[in-house]
Amino acid sequence: MLGAFVLAACGSGSTDDPGTTASDQPTIAAASSQDINAQDRASLAQGGEMKLAVSDLGTNWNPLEIDGNNSELTNIRNTFLPNYFNFDAKGAYTPNPDFLTSAEVTSQKPTVIHLVLNPKAVWGDGSPIDVDDLTATWKACNGGQKTFKCASTDGFDQISDIKSGSDKFDVTVTFKDAFPDWASPLSGPLKAESIKDAKTFNDGWAKLDNDWLSGPFKVDKEDRTQKTIDVVPNDKWWGDKPLLDKITWRTIATDATPNAFVNGEIDAFDIGPDPNGFNQAKGVADATVRKAAGPNWRHITFNSKAGVLKDEKVRQALVEGLDRQSIGASDLAGIDWPVTQLNNGIILSNQQGYEDEGKATGIDYNVDKAKSDLDALGWVAGSDGIREKDGKKLEVKFSALDGVPASQNEALQTQNQLKAIGVKVDIVQVASDAFNTTLSTHAFDMIAFTWIGTQFPYANINQLYGTGSESNYQQLSLPDVDKLTAQIKVETDPAQRTVLANQAAQLLWKSVGIVPLYQRPELIATKSKIANYGAFGLSSPQWANIGFQK
């Protein structure tokens, strides 16, 4: 399923700092890049097992629920949940004929979509995937039922009605107004029974139930003791038969994954910003590193309701004390990928319309300005160099994830850099399996992780920044951004959407809730014989076609 940002804790790094500046770096390759060893399925071998790693199986498999909103789980779920659209290397989408026969825009304002569902598509219990499932998915996450813990209501909240026509596979979806990103909320439903009420939606997905699933694969075994999950071809599948006999995911700590690949325990892994993993993968004789620029970015989230971070001016001063280019260069040291500081929380630096909001607002790395701003706020350096005000130290906590070197590195870099402006940063160690809970309970001051984006850059602004959104971990309410987001949702002119998005991005930059670091590379180490798999960029995996070359 697609339609919302998903979060990722993983991504390693080193503490080496080459001191590289932005001007020394090449430009990131086009976002449309894709590197998957594309092969015709007819030329590939039938059979074989693909072994993969996951850092944590989590506690909730519901992709729409806040605690299930995890990129690694999404990678697994793609094998056994409906996907209504296929995306190519440029991010353009077409109906996935296995689930959706056609999708036609019959009206622009309001947007009306006529869907013809594939009547052969069924859930694991044999029941058809039809209008009832689309309707239940819409109603669960349209914002009207507050007890449903949806990671995002974006898009769902723009639908006014879903109706069936000649039968339950003939569906008309009507939006409240123009909605150019209509495919985002219609990317694939959940089974109505699986989200019938808030308790089932929030808690019913603790364990996978094949009756609720549909795709080329089904779950063979989910072992919470061994922390593994196996999927095998779905005997009810009506599409092209999967090439693989089995896919196995085994829980392996992020920092141990490269060794597992070198030792042949797994066939592929996401290197992320991990110089050690990158170099180890390059040394494997029968392996390759596949690269793409996806819509994914590292950042630091500031909890605006935590201690001294309640003061926006303090948050701004902290940004001025952070050499984010240096942090990115440190994370990516030794990796064949350009380090480009990201100064926009909506549009990536290689996307059309990107505007540097650090430059536009003047809130960017400037140690002297950070010091003078803190002076003006009454924070005076004490005998130990740490600033104080009204008997209180200027102190913040940075939550660093165990086993995730990038997180550890970013915490250490932040600690060292902010000390120079008189800020004490305490590093708090957080277990990787407590990552989602730490975010959802707001049990942090500052924390770094990756947002995994979608092919719809303007569709999910509200998810990350909207007032009351479950994924608004910075806990900021910005009415002007809410208003702009509402305009962006219904604006059909691409140029005007970009103007509005940059207006929102500038307000977000000044508020300092999410502070981008850099666009995260998609670097996938994989055995060379694996085809149609790797760095997908803006494209979507076709799991039935993934296999081994003969």
Secondary structure, 3 states (H helix, E strand, C coil): CCCCCEEECCCCCCCCCCCCCHHHCCCCCCCCCCECCCCCHHHECCCCEEEEEECCCCCCCCCCEHHHCEHHHHHHHCCCCCCCEEECCCCCEEECCCCEEEEEEEEECCEEEEEEECCCCECCCCCECCHHHHHHHHHHCCCCCCCCCECCCCCHHHEEEEEECCCCCEEEEEECCCCCCCCCCCCCCCCHHHHCCHHHHHHCCCCCCHHHCCCCEEEEEEECCCCEEEEEECCCCCCCCCCCCEEEEEECCHHHHHHHHHCCCCCEEECCCCHHHHHHHHCCCCEEEEEECCCEEEEEEECCCCHHHHCHHHHHHHHHCCCHHHHHHHHCCCCCCCCCECCCCCCCCCCCCCCCHHHHHCCCCCHHHHHHHHHHCCCEECCCCCEEECCEECEEEEEEECCCHHHHHHHHHHHHHHHCCCCEEEEEEECHHHHHHHHHCCCCCEEEEEEECCCCCCCCHHHHHCCCCCCCCCCCCCHHHHHHHHHHHHCCCHHHHHHHHHHHHHHHHHHCCEEEEEECCEEEEEECCEECCCECCCCCCCHHHCEEEC
